[in-house]
Amino acid sequence: MLSELEVGTTGIIESVDLPPSVHNHLMYMGFLPNARVEVLHRAPAGDPTVYAIDGLEIALRRETAQAIQVRMTRPVRPSATETARKSERKARR
C-alpha cells in the first residue's frame, strides 16, 4: 500500500481501488498503473502525506493512500524540492 512507504522511498503504482469519482480524479493527477510515486514528507501528526508524481506534489490522507497498491522500489535521494526546502529552513534560522 502507498500508505506504508517510508519518507524518501519510491514505489510503482499497481492499482487504485477507490470509488470511480475519486479514482478518476487521481488518474487525472497521474496516479496511473506503472507510474512512479515518491513519498516526500508527512504532516507532524502523520496524516496527510505528500507524494510526488508526474511533476506534482499531492497530499493524500492515509485512508486514500491505503487504497493504492504499489510495489516498492529502491530508496531515493532527497528530491530537489525537498533539498531546496531544507536549505530554505536552515537559511531562515
Residue pairs with C-beta under 8 A, 6 or more apart in sequence:
1 65
1 66
1 67
1 68
1 69
1 70
2 11
2 13
2 37
2 51
2 60
2 65
2 66
2 68
2 69
2 70
3 49
3 62
3 65
3 66
3 68
5 11
5 39
5 70
5 72
6 39
6 75
7 39
7 40
7 41
7 42
7 49
8 38
8 39
8 75
8 76
8 78
9 38
9 39
9 72
9 73
9 74
9 75
9 76
10 36
10 37
10 38
10 39
10 72
10 73
10 74
10 75
10 76
11 36
11 37
11 39
11 70
11 71
11 72
11 73
12 34
12 35
12 36
12 37
12 70
12 71
12 73
13 31
13 32
13 33
13 34
13 35
13 36
13 37
13 68
13 69
13 70
14 33
14 69
14 70
14 71
15 33
15 68
15 69
16 23
16 26
16 27
16 31
16 67
16 68
16 69
17 67
17 68
17 69
18 26
18 64
18 67
18 68
22 64
26 64
26 68
29 53
29 54
29 56
29 58
30 53
30 54
30 55
30 56
31 37
31 53
31 68
35 53
35 54
36 53
36 73
37 51
37 52
37 53
37 70
38 51
38 52
38 53
38 76
38 79
39 49
39 50
39 51
40 49
40 50
40 51
40 52
40 57
40 79
40 81
40 82
41 49
41 50
41 82
42 48
42 49
42 50
43 49
43 59
46 62
47 61
47 62
48 59
48 60
48 61
48 62
49 59
49 60
49 62
49 65
50 57
50 58
50 59
51 57
51 58
51 59
51 60
51 65
52 58
52 79
52 81
57 81
60 68
78 86
